[in-house]
Amino acid sequence: MIDKTYLAVYEDKDCKIPVNKMDFGRLVLGESYGYTWYMKNLSDKWIVQNITLNQSLNTDEVKISHPELLLPNEVAQIDLTFKPSLKRREPLYSKGLFESELWIG
């Protein structure tokens, strides 16, 4: 079992400021908001692939473009658009944003 996380999300392109919490603040329902983050494969030699979005964020209100595969030490941009619906009754919550597989060998 692997104890280390090889996939990380950052606020900046240089990957110096990790995203620990995504707080969208107070939003106006029906308005569209865009955010940009950066995803990095922290492994020096292994590929991270089959990167998928956490199911709790798989809604019509959230659109995310992200890579499905990252080579060792590769950085890629993540673009998120969030348009909270007028019908939303519960907060949007996710413990982890992405899931992936580490390919060794």
N, C-alpha and C positions, 0 to 999 in steps of 0.2 A: 504494500500500500504506500502511496506517495503522500507525504505530509506537507509538501511545499506547494504553494500556488504559483503557477507559471503564467497566468493571465491576469493583467492588472489594467485598471482604467485610470486615466489622469486628466486633469483640467488643462494642461499645457502640452504643446507639441514636443517639448524637450523631456517630458515625462519626469518632472521634478515635483509636481504637486499632485499627490494621489487623491482620487475621489473616494472619500470615506462615507459621505452622506450626500444624497441628492435631495435638496430641499427646494421645491419649485416656488415656495413662498405663496403669497396671495395672488391668485389668478382670477381673471374675469372669465366666467363661463361663456363658451362660444368663441372666445378669442384664441388665436393660434400663437404658440410660443416655440422658438427654435433654440436648441442648445448644441454645442459642439464639444466633444471630448476626444480623447485619444486612447487607444487600446495597444498594449505592448505585450509581446511574448517575452517573458523574463528568462527563458532558457537560452543558454549559449549554443546548444547543439540539437535540441529537439523541436519538432514541428507541433504546433497546437492547431487542431483542426476540428471540424464539426462544431464550430462556435454557434450557439443558438441563444436566443433571447429567452429569459425566464418566462414561464407560462403566465405568471400573474400580470406581466406587462403586455401580453398579447391581446390588445383591445383595439377597437376602431379609433379610439382617441389618441393612441400612441403609434407613431411611425418611426422606426429606427432603421437606418442603413448602417451596416457593420460588415466586416470581413467574415468569411466562413473559415478562413485558414490564415495563420500567421507563421512565417518562417522564423528561425531562431533570431532573437533580438529585433524583429521587425515591429514597426509602429504603424498603425493605421487609424484613420479618422473615423469617428462615430458621429453621425448626425441624428439628432432626436427632435421630432416635432410633436408637441403635446397640445391638443385642442380639447380641453375639458368639456364634456357634454352637459347640456342643460338638464339632462335626465340623471346625471350622476348623483347617487345618494350615499356612497361610501368613499372613504379616502382611498387613494391609489397607494398600495404598499407592496414592496418587494424586498426580500432580504438579500437576494443576490441578483445582479442584473444579467449576467451571462453564465452559461455552462459550456464546457468544452471537453475535448479529449486530448491527451498528450501522447504523441506517437514516439515510442522509444525503439530505436533500432534501424 
